[in-house]
Amino acid sequence: MLTSVALGRSVRSARQRRRLTQAALGARVGVSHARIAQLEGGEGSGAPLGLWFALAETLGRPLRVEFGRDPQDHTADAGHLAMQELVLRLGRRAGYTGAFELPSRPADPSRSTDVGLLDRRRRRLVLVECWNSFGDLGASARSSDRKRAEAEAAAVALSPDDAPLQVGVCWVARDTRRNRELLARYPHIIESRFPGSSAAWVRALTQGGPPPREPGLVWSDLHATRLFARRRPGA
């Protein structure tokens, strides 16, 4: 939250960069140079909001006024949590045991997969990453590869005999215009990264069907109530 002292300093530095005197700035917003001096000196706690907006407009500095976070509001990661909740709920119906924020390297708690789905009977371990919006695709892909390699190393210990579990990786992305535009902009990257059948991955997560051996990408609706397949370009 900006205080009157911080606001005053911002006004002073902006005025000086524009080579304006206090009198010249005051004339533009309709106050005396003495009033500008008071504001710049941190004595503007009682100044009307309209004056601060006038100064911001004159100096070309955007002024933003907003309420703080409402304690009755949802958590900051509510959208992400909703997708994790959806995957866990569907996974349980499909016969999986689910894990929220599954550690990919127990010694390092900062490394985890959004959702881990384990089916010992059918020898499956599925790593699911949930995305409200895509950030650094390259870094995310490398992170996903690392988690898969670590999971495959642990799959032997999770198996009741010497046969390791099948480890699969699927990304669940919120079906927003921004996410669709990004996928449309880099179709060859997306296809090479997620060659697994999106429809087969939806069946694996919702019905317990066999997960593809190749990574896949599926959509979550905006309200995180269902998963559906991604259409490939030209399909």
VEXVEX-476861 format. One record per residue: residue number from 1; x, z negated, y of N, C-alpha, C, O in turn. Coordinates in steps of 0.001 Angstrom, whole numbers, plus 500000, padded with zeros to 6 digits. Example, Ala and Ser with C-alpha at 12.3 -4.5 7.8 and 13.67 -1.06 7.14 Angstrom:
! VEXVEX-476861
REC  resi    n.xx    n.zz    n.yy   ca.xx   ca.zz   ca.yy    c.xx    c.zz    c.yy    o.xx    o.zz    o.yy
REC     1  513190  492200  494310  512300  492200  495500  513200  492200  496700  514236  491535  496681
REC     2  512850  492920  497750  513670  492860  498940  512900  492130  500030  513409  491961  501138
END
This chain:
! VEXVEX-476861
REC  resi    n.xx    n.zz    n.yy   ca.xx   ca.zz   ca.yy    c.xx    c.zz    c.yy    o.xx    o.zz    o.yy
REC     1  500849  500000  498807  500000  500000  500000  500885  500000  501243  501816  499200  501336
REC     2  500604  500892  502205  501378  500968  503427  500947  499873  504398  499753  499681  504631
REC     3  501915  499156  504963  501637  498148  505972  501763  498785  507353  502240  499912  507486
REC     4  501329  498048  508383  501447  498575  509742  502916  498783  510116  503240  499683  510891
REC     5  503796  497952  509568  505231  498114  509838  505729  499433  509256  506432  500189  509926
REC     6  505359  499705  507997  505791  500941  507361  505193  502156  508054  505871  503168  508235
REC     7  503922  502059  508443  503293  503159  509167  503994  503413  510496  504225  504559  510881
REC     8  504325  502335  511185  504999  502479  512469  506351  503146  512329  506720  503989  513147
REC     9  507088  502774  511301  508395  503389  511069  508245  504873  510772  509050  505689  511221
REC    10  507198  505221  510006  506973  506631  509689  506655  507425  510952  507133  508546  511124
REC    11  505841  506835  511840  505514  507507  513101  506776  507710  513930  507007  508791  514472
REC    12  507584  506667  514023  508795  506768  514844  509746  507834  514310  510241  508659  515079
REC    13  510010  507828  512995  510954  508794  512438  510421  510219  512580  511185  511140  512871
REC    14  509101  510407  512374  508524  511749  512523  508583  512201  513980  508877  513363  514261
REC    15  508304  511293  514897  508354  511639  516324  509763  512033  516726  509949  513014  517446
REC    16  510751  511288  516275  512130  511563  516663  512620  512882  516084  513344  513622  516749
REC    17  512222  513187  514824  512625  514465  514236  512046  515644  515006  512619  516733  515008
REC    18  510909  515425  515661  510253  516489  516424  510658  516458  517896  510128  517213  518711
REC    19  511603  515579  518225  512150  515474  519582  511054  515204  520615  511052  515779  521704
REC    20  510124  514318  520253  509065  513908  521165  509360  512525  521709  509856  511659  520988
REC    21  509054  512317  522989  509147  510966  523544  507873  510207  523189  506873  510797  522780
REC    22  507930  508892  523354  506729  508092  523108  505620  508494  524074  504444  508508  523708
REC    23  505995  508818  525298  504994  509225  526289  504352  510549  525892  503138  510715  526013
REC    24  505180  511508  525410  504651  512807  525030  503696  512689  523833  502646  513331  523794
REC    25  504082  511858  522863  503217  511669  521701  501926  510963  522110  500842  511317  521648
REC    26  502052  509961  522983  500879  509237  523431  499901  510148  524167  498685  510027  524021
REC    27  500457  511062  524960  499591  511976  525705  498809  512891  524767  497670  513258  525058
REC    28  499414  513254  523654  498748  514156  522716  497602  513471  521979  496627  514123  521606
REC    29  497713  512164  521768  496649  511473  521018  495781  510609  521929  494842  509964  521463
REC    30  496099  510593  523258  495244  509897  524222  495500  508412  524375  494580  507655  524684
REC    31  496753  507976  524161  497098  506564  524399  498371  506524  525228  499043  507542  525394
REC    32  498701  505344  525749  499891  505198  526585  501153  505142  525733  501109  504902  524526
REC    33  502288  505373  526412  503552  505282  525682  503806  503854  525216  504480  503637  524209
REC    34  503257  502859  525960  503408  501468  525550  502684  501209  524225  503155  500443  523384
REC    35  501530  501865  524058  500788  501678  522814  501544  502297  521646  501563  501739  520548
REC    36  502165  503447  521881  502975  504076  520835  504138  503155  520470  504463  502998  519293
REC    37  504753  502557  521462  505863  501642  521202  505405  500463  520348  506123  500034  519445
REC    38  504218  499943  520628  503677  498841  519828  503468  499268  518377  503844  498551  517449
REC    39  502868  500437  518192  502618  500928  516836  503917  501121  516071  504041  500724  514913
REC    40  504883  501740  516742  506167  501973  516079  506905  500674  515792  507734  500608  514883
REC    41  506603  499652  516565  507246  498349  516367  506544  497491  515328  506914  496333  515135
REC    42  505540  498034  514659  504871  497284  513605  503689  496465  514080  503168  495641  513328
REC    43  503250  496675  515325  502134  495903  515866  500844  496726  515853  500095  496744  516830
REC    44  500601  497401  514737  499427  498261  514683  498392  497838  513670  497554  498647  513270
REC    45  498431  496575  513241  497495  496134  512210  496038  496204  512677  495126  496370  511867
REC    46  495830  496076  513993  494457  496145  514493  494085  497491  515055  492997  497647  515610
REC    47  494968  498479  514925  494682  499814  515469  493578  500488  514668  493544  500367  513444
REC    48  492684  501189  515332  491617  501877  514599  492173  502961  513696  493190  503583  514002
REC    49  491491  503179  512577  491945  504175  511610  491999  505563  512236  492849  506380  511883
REC    50  491078  505823  513174  491063  507132  513820  492350  507431  514561  492776  508584  514631
REC    51  492979  506392  515120  494232  506604  515844  495349  506994  514882  496163  507867  515185
REC    52  495383  506340  513718  496410  506688  512729  496219  508127  512252  497193  508857  512067
REC    53  494965  508536  512052  494710  509903  511632  495099  510901  512721  495604  511983  512422
REC    54  494862  510532  513996  495238  511413  515096  496751  511582  515158  497258  512679  515393
REC    55  497459  510484  514945  498926  510554  514934  499410  511415  513769  500310  512240  513925
REC    56  498803  511214  512609  499207  511988  511434  498995  513477  511659  499857  514286  511313
REC    57  497856  513845  512235  497559  515255  512487  498523  515836  513514  499010  516954  513346
REC    58  498798  515091  514565  499694  515572  515618  501110  515774  515094  501791  516726  515476
REC    59  501548  514876  514220  502906  514938  513689  503010  515804  512433  504105  516024  511915
REC    60  501866  516297  511946  501897  517119  510748  502258  516343  509504  502844  516888  508569
REC    61  501909  515070  509492  502194  514206  508343  500877  513773  507706  500125  513026  508332
REC    62  500569  514212  506490  499305  513822  505853  499197  512307  505716  500153  511636  505328
REC    63  498029  511785  506039  497761  510355  505881  496679  510199  504828  495598  510774  504953
REC    64  496966  509429  503798  496015  509241  502707  495519  507803  502711  496303  506855  502764
REC    65  494214  507668  502655  493593  506344  502577  492804  506278  501281  491979  507152  501017
REC    66  493038  505271  500481  492326  505153  499213  492190  503692  498811  492975  502844  499236
REC    67  491199  503409  497998  491044  502085  497443  492054  501889  496315  492468  502859  495680
REC    68  492447  500665  496066  493264  500349  494917  492463  500500  493640  491255  500733  493677
REC    69  493135  500367  492519  492478  500532  491223  491399  499469  491038  491619  498281  491277
REC    70  490237  499928  490609  489119  499035  490327  489368  498324  488999  489511  498991  487974
REC    71  489425  496995  488987  489676  496291  487722  488582  496521  486691  488784  496263  485505
REC    72  487404  497011  487141  486338  497298  486197  486439  498709  485617  485659  499092  484745
REC    73  487421  499481  486118  487574  500848  485665  488292  500867  484324  488832  499855  483879
REC    74  488289  502053  483677  488972  502202  482411  490476  502118  482614  490959  502237  483740
REC    75  491216  501914  481538  492666  501865  481607  493211  503220  482036  492537  504243  481912
REC    76  494439  503210  482542  495034  504446  483057  495144  505522  481983  495083  506712  482293
REC    77  495307  505118  480720  495462  506093  479651  494192  506233  478822  494253  506567  477639
REC    78  493028  505977  479448  491768  505987  478708  491525  507322  478024  491080  507346  476877
REC    79  491809  508449  478704  491585  509751  478101  492436  509964  476869  491970  510508  475869
REC    80  493678  509537  476939  494591  509652  475798  494138  508750  474664  494156  509150  473499
REC    81  493734  507537  475002  493249  506596  473991  492000  507130  473294  491822  506930  472092
REC    82  491133  507811  474053  489910  508342  473466  490227  509371  472390  489555  509411  471359
REC    83  491236  510201  472612  491617  511173  471595  492227  510486  470381  491947  510868  469244
REC    84  493055  509478  470616  493621  508732  469493  492515  508065  468676  492548  508074  467446
REC    85  491536  507485  469376  490401  506858  468694  489641  507887  467853  489241  507599  466725
REC    86  489446  509083  468407  488743  510132  467679  489498  510514  466411  488899  510607  465339
REC    87  490801  510734  466520  491592  511136  465351  491589  510040  464292  491475  510329  463101
REC    88  491712  508792  464714  491695  507682  463759  490339  507583  463055  490276  507359  461846
REC    89  489259  507750  463817  487928  507650  463238  487675  508783  462238  487184  508543  461135
REC    90  488011  510009  462625  487820  511139  461729  488737  511030  460514  488341  511347  459392
REC    91  489962  510578  460752  490895  510434  459648  490416  509438  458608  490569  509669  457408
REC    92  489847  508349  459049  489320  507351  458107  488208  507944  457260  488150  507714  456053
REC    93  487323  508712  457895  486242  509358  457138  486798  510352  456125  486207  510564  455066
REC    94  487936  510959  456452  488528  511965  455567  489403  511342  454485  490002  512059  453685
REC    95  489482  510010  454454  490218  509349  453391  491615  508880  453736  492368  508468  452854
REC    96  491970  508938  455009  493297  508503  455427  493292  507045  455876  492266  506516  456305
REC    97  494442  506413  455771  494690  505144  456431  495404  505463  457731  496469  506080  457719
REC    98  494835  505052  458844  495384  505438  460142  496242  504371  460769  496045  503177  460541
REC    99  497209  504817  461573  498077  503907  462315  498150  504368  463762  498448  505531  464031
REC   100  497879  503467  464688  497949  503746  466121  499378  503536  466597  499977  502494  466330
REC   101  499941  504542  467317  501321  504486  467793  502258  504138  466641  502952  503122  466666
REC   102  502261  505004  465638  503096  504808  464457  504567  504894  464832  504998  505928  465341
REC   103  505366  503834  464597  506792  503900  464944  507496  504977  464128  507375  505017  462903
REC   104  508229  505843  464810  508993  506853  464089  510390  506339  463778  511059  506833  462871
REC   105  510818  505349  464537  512089  504673  464255  511874  503197  464583  511985  502801  465744
REC   106  511567  502374  463567  511177  500975  463806  512147  500193  464682  511734  499281  465399
REC   107  513428  500538  464631  514401  499795  465437  514282  500116  466923  514815  499391  467763
REC   108  513586  501197  467246  513419  501608  468646  511932  501723  468941  511340  502766  468664
REC   109  511299  500671  469502  509848  500682  469722  509380  501746  470696  508182  502026  470748
REC   110  510274  502354  471473  509869  503396  472417  509582  504716  471709  509021  505636  472305
REC   111  509967  504808  470442  509761  506045  469698  508592  505860  468737  508672  505084  467785
REC   112  507526  506569  468995  506354  506461  468126  505550  507747  468205  505645  508509  469166
REC   113  504750  507965  467157  503806  509070  467109  502435  508534  467480  502085  507420  467090
REC   114  501654  509303  468224  500364  508816  468707  499498  508278  467577  498953  507178  467677
REC   115  499372  509047  466508  498574  508617  465357  499286  509053  464083  499743  510191  463978
REC   116  499377  508149  463124  499880  508483  461800  498752  508342  460793  498054  507328  460784
REC   117  498562  509347  459942  497506  509333  458927  498159  509417  457552  498870  510376  457251
REC   118  497913  508414  456726  498549  508323  455416  497499  508365  454309  496499  507648  454349
REC   119  497747  509212  453334  496908  509279  452136  497863  509238  450938  498424  510260  450543
REC   120  498037  508043  450369  498975  507891  449253  498500  508642  448016  499313  509226  447299
REC   121  497204  508635  447759  496678  509268  446553  496969  510757  446539  497368  511317  445518
REC   122  496764  511392  447689  497001  512829  447763  498394  513148  448309  498721  514302  448585
REC   123  499199  512105  448456  500604  512270  448865  500744  513017  450190  501442  514026  450282
REC   124  500064  512496  451214  500098  513154  452517  500408  512156  453619  499913  511029  453616
REC   125  501221  512583  454545  501472  511836  455774  501376  512822  456924  502162  513766  457002
REC   126  500418  512611  457816  500185  513529  458926  500521  512831  460236  500030  511736  460511
REC   127  501357  513471  461035  501715  512972  462362  500906  513749  463390  500974  514977  463443
REC   128  500138  513031  464208  499273  513678  465196  499689  513244  466598  499737  512053  466904
REC   129  499986  514224  467439  500304  513955  468842  499126  514406  469700  498633  515522  469536
REC   130  498672  513549  470615  497504  513832  471453  497951  514113  472885  498798  513407  473433
REC   131  497373  515152  473482  497801  515592  474810  496604  515765  475739  495733  516599  475493
REC   132  496568  514968  476812  495627  515233  477904  496036  516510  478625  495203  517364  478926
REC   133  497322  516623  478894  497874  517834  479497  499313  517957  479032  499986  516956  478785
REC   134  499776  519189  478915  501123  519429  478444  502123  519214  479582  501903  519658  480709
REC   135  503202  518538  479275  504261  518359  480247  505384  519333  479953  505217  520547  480076
REC   136  506526  518798  479565  507690  519608  479211  507530  520033  477754  507806  519251  476844
REC   137  507088  521266  477533  506833  521736  476172  508087  521696  475308  508032  521311  474140
REC   138  509198  522090  475878  510438  522106  475108  510837  520719  474633  511161  520523  473462
REC   139  510812  519757  475552  511181  518391  475190  510190  517800  474193  510578  517084  473270
REC   140  508895  518108  474389  507874  517597  473475  508049  518179  472079  507873  517478  471083
REC   141  508393  519459  472007  508603  520098  470708  509805  519495  469999  509754  519242  468795
REC   142  510886  519263  470736  512072  518656  470121  511770  517248  469635  512223  516839  468565
REC   143  511001  516508  470430  510617  515159  470031  509775  515192  468765  509947  514359  467876
REC   144  508864  516158  468684  508017  516289  467507  508845  516619  466272  508582  516098  465188
REC   145  509842  517481  466431  510727  517822  465309  511496  516598  464831  511636  516372  463629
REC   146  511990  515812  465778  512745  514612  465413  511867  513639  464639  512289  513078  463628
REC   147  510635  513443  465124  509725  512518  464443  509404  513000  463035  509298  512200  462106
REC   148  509249  514311  462882  508959  514839  461553  510134  514609  460617  509944  514220  459465
REC   149  511351  514847  461105  512538  514639  460275  512655  513176  459859  512992  512878  458713
REC   150  512378  512270  460783  512432  510843  460462  511339  510461  459466  511559  509637  458579
REC   151  510153  511071  459621  509055  510782  458700  509362  511316  457308  509042  510666  456313
REC   152  509980  512493  457223  510321  513048  455920  511358  512194  455211  511349  512070  453986
REC   153  512260  511600  456006  513249  510709  455400  512583  509444  454861  513008  508892  453846
REC   154  511523  508988  455560  510828  507775  455125  509797  508064  454050  509335  507140  453380
REC   155  509422  509335  453868  508358  509684  452929  508717  509337  451497  507834  509053  450688
REC   156  509987  509356  451177  510409  509009  449824  510102  507545  449532  509644  507202  448442
REC   157  510366  506671  450535  510110  505243  450344  508621  504946  450255  508220  503985  449598
REC   158  507796  505760  450911  506357  505532  450891  505712  506006  449596  504600  505593  449267
REC   159  506401  506869  448863  505834  507404  447639  505981  506408  446496  507005  505729  446419
REC   160  504983  506294  445593  505085  505364  444479  506074  505809  443416  506445  505012  442554
REC   161  506508  507057  443453  507524  507540  442511  508547  508347  443295  508644  508228  444516
REC   162  509290  509148  442602  510368  509900  443261  509885  511103  444052  510659  511684  444813
REC   163  508627  511492  443894  508121  512666  444604  507763  512282  446038  506902  511426  446237
REC   164  508398  512889  447040  508103  512523  448431  506728  512987  448862  506163  513917  448287
REC   165  506199  512333  449876  504921  512746  450447  505095  514036  451246  506165  514303  451791
REC   166  504033  514823  451304  504027  515983  452189  503822  515497  453611  502869  514765  453880
REC   167  504694  515888  454523  504609  515483  455926  504142  516675  456758  504747  517746  456715
REC   168  503073  516482  457508  502563  517525  458377  502501  517060  459826  502422  515863  460101
REC   169  502537  518015  460745  502491  517706  462177  501410  518545  462840  501352  519762  462667
REC   170  500558  517874  463600  499506  518587  464333  499386  518011  465733  499428  516795  465925
REC   171  499235  518900  466711  498970  518473  468085  497485  518631  468362  496875  519637  468000
REC   172  496911  517624  469008  495521  517686  469464  495545  517718  470986  496043  516785  471617
REC   173  495014  518775  471579  495057  518943  473037  493642  518945  473606  492717  519500  473013
REC   174  493495  518316  474758  492198  518323  475424  491891  519734  475926  492755  520404  476492
REC   175  490667  520167  475715  490265  521538  476046  489963  521654  477538  488805  521692  477953
REC   176  491035  521711  478337  490895  521871  479779  491333  523280  480184  492046  523957  479443
REC   177  490903  523703  481352  491301  525014  481843  492819  525097  482007  493430  526117  481689
REC   178  493412  524027  482500  494866  524025  482715  495604  524212  481386  496552  524993  481307
REC   179  495172  523498  480349  495836  523633  479057  495641  525025  478475  496569  525597  477904
REC   180  494433  525575  478616  494193  526924  478108  495023  527962  478866  495535  528908  478269
REC   181  495153  527784  480169  495945  528727  480958  497407  528676  480548  498074  529709  480494
REC   182  497911  527477  480257  499308  527367  479841  499522  528062  478501  500513  528769  478320
REC   183  498599  527865  477561  498731  528528  476261  498647  530039  476402  499350  530774  475708
REC   184  497777  530504  477310  497637  531944  477523  498876  532530  478196  499196  533702  477997
REC   185  499566  531725  478983  500746  532200  479706  501951  532372  478781  502812  533217  479025
REC   186  502008  531565  477718  503160  531601  476806  502696  531790  475359  502978  530945  474510
REC   187  501995  532875  475071  501411  533033  473734  502437  533103  472614  502206  532561  471533
REC   188  503575  533766  472855  504564  533916  471791  505247  532579  471485  505555  532283  470330
REC   189  505477  531787  472512  506058  530459  472294  505101  529601  471480  505509  528931  470532
REC   190  503820  529625  471856  502827  528805  471161  502675  529251  469716  502602  528416  468815
REC   191  502628  530565  469482  502457  531068  468115  503654  530732  467236  503497  530422  466056
REC   192  504848  530795  467811  506038  530478  467012  506155  528977  466770  506729  528542  465772
REC   193  505611  528201  467682  505693  526750  467557  504618  526204  466621  504863  525242  465892
REC   194  503427  526809  466635  502293  526305  465855  501735  527408  464951  500628  527894  465186
REC   195  502479  527804  463932  501997  528876  463051  500924  528426  462062  500249  529259  461457
REC   196  500764  527116  461896  499765  526625  460959  498357  526951  461402  498053  526929  462594
REC   197  497488  527257  460439  496104  527616  460751  495398  526475  461471  495327  525354  460967
REC   198  494877  526778  462661  494169  525757  463431  492896  525322  462706  492565  524137  462688
REC   199  492184  526279  462110  490961  525944  461385  491262  525056  460187  490521  524115  459905
REC   200  492368  525360  459472  492741  524541  458320  493137  523134  458755  492887  522161  458044
REC   201  493750  523038  459914  494113  521707  460412  492867  520905  460800  492820  519696  460572
REC   202  491881  521547  461368  490633  520846  461682  490007  520317  460389  489548  519176  460345
REC   203  489986  521143  459336  489430  520687  458058  490244  519544  457473  489687  518622  456878
REC   204  491559  519601  457641  492412  518535  457109  492135  517212  457809  492102  516161  457168
REC   205  491935  517262  459123  491743  516028  459894  490328  515490  459806  490110  514288  459965
REC   206  489366  516362  459555  487972  515920  459585  487325  515816  458207  486383  515048  458016
REC   207  487836  516597  457239  487214  516628  455918  488165  516252  454791  487751  516159  453635
REC   208  489428  516035  455117  490389  515699  454071  490929  516891  453327  491514  516742  452255
REC   209  490740  518094  453887  491287  519284  453246  492801  519269  453270  493396  518486  454011
REC   210  493444  520122  452470  494915  520140  452443  495499  520583  453780  495144  521653  454274
REC   211  496374  519799  454369  496961  520200  455649  497970  521319  455456  498724  521310  454483
REC   212  497996  522280  456366  499013  523328  456289  500414  522734  456340  500631  521684  456945
REC   213  501344  523401  455714  502726  522924  455741  503388  523209  457079  504415  522618  457409
REC   214  502798  524116  457846  503372  524466  459145  502638  523719  460252  501444  523450  460113
REC   215  503312  523376  461345  502666  522656  462452  501487  523433  463021  501475  524664  463017
REC   216  500501  522696  463508  499318  523335  464064  498890  522695  465370  499373  521628  465751
REC   217  497966  523375  466052  497414  522902  467319  495902  523072  467277  495405  524159  466984
REC   218  495172  522003  467568  493712  522061  467607  493242  521491  468936  493982  520792  469628
REC   219  491995  521803  469279  491409  521328  470533  490560  520083  470290  489953  519915  469233
REC   220  490538  519220  471297  489533  518165  471408  488640  518521  472582  489130  519003  473603
REC   221  487332  518293  472457  486465  518554  473605  486799  517567  474721  487519  516595  474495
REC   222  486283  517813  475911  486656  517032  477089  486359  515544  476935  487076  514707  477482
REC   223  485306  515214  476194  484903  513817  476047  485434  513181  474769  485056  512063  474418
REC   224  486309  513898  474078  486935  513385  472855  485900  512933  471831  485966  511818  471312
REC   225  484940  513818  471549  483927  513509  470545  484065  514378  469300  483486  514061  468261
REC   226  484832  515481  469391  484987  516339  468221  486267  517159  468354  486815  517319  469445
REC   227  486729  517674  467213  487872  518578  467162  487370  519958  466778  486417  520086  466009
REC   228  488011  520996  467313  487640  522353  466909  488873  523241  466980  489846  522928  467666
REC   229  488812  524347  466261  489964  525203  466086  490292  526008  467336  489421  526330  468143
REC   230  491545  526314  467464  492023  527170  468557  492014  528621  468086  492470  528941  466988
REC   231  491484  529487  468945  491503  530905  468626  492829  531514  468996  493354  531286  470086
REC   232  493359  532279  468092  494604  532970  468389  494325  534195  469257  493244  534779  469174
REC   233  495293  534591  470090  495091  535761  470950  494740  536984  470122  495392  537288  469123
REC   234  493703  537675  470555  493285  538893  469866  492387  538656  468680  491916  539603  468051
REC   235  492139  537361  468361  491292  537078  467190  489829  537250  467528  488970  537055  466669
END
